């Protein structure tokens, strides 16, 4: 199983889309509070709430509560535009966590320090004039690369 971790997400549509991705791929979704919206927000429903009952979602009061939770992943990869290690150079393993920060400003500096440069990953950019990808798009790219490595061509 893979874990997708959203650290203090701010936009309900992105969280809904990532939730739909997790339901579709049977990944576990971790939401680290505070959230920038209510989980019942109508935009979240429009983006993925119809999948919510099939979703393995865990909510955590804060980062420390997430880390100490019984279902926390073994390793965590922080996805960031500041990562020097390319997604294509990472060897993902079962029970890994893919961590994504807030839409406006990513993860705070203390979380980058916690993750270390060795566990901070970027999605390769082919256009250096653009700042970043949308959160849900980045989560989808990272998830499917990890799944490709874990399951290869036998996945239906």
MOZIRA-V225603 format. One line per field, one symbol per residue. ss: DSSP state (h for helix, s for strand, l for the rest). phi: phi as a letter, one per 20 degrees, with the letter a starting at -180 (. if undefined). psi: psi as a letter, one per 20 degrees, with the letter a starting at -180 (. if undefined). Layout:
ss=???
phi=???
psi=???
This chain:
ss=llsssssllllhhhhhhhhhhhhhhllssssslllllllllhhhhhhhhhhhhhlsssssllhhhhhlllllllssssslllllsshhhllllllssssslslllsllhhhhhhhlhhhsssllllllllllllhhhhhhhhhhhhhhhhhhhhll
phi=.dddddelfddfffffffffgfffdmeedddeffeeaefegfffgfeaffegfeeedcdcfafffffeffefffccdeebfefeefgfeedfcgmfdddcefffbmefgffffffmffddccegddcfeefaefgffffffffffffgffdlfffe
psi=qqpppoolqhohhggghhggggghjkqpppoorqqjrqijphhgghhjhiihhjpnppqphaghhghjqhjqrgqppppqiipipqhijpoqrqjqpoppaqhgjbqrhhhggghqhhjpqqpppioiiqgrrqghggggggghgghghhibiip.
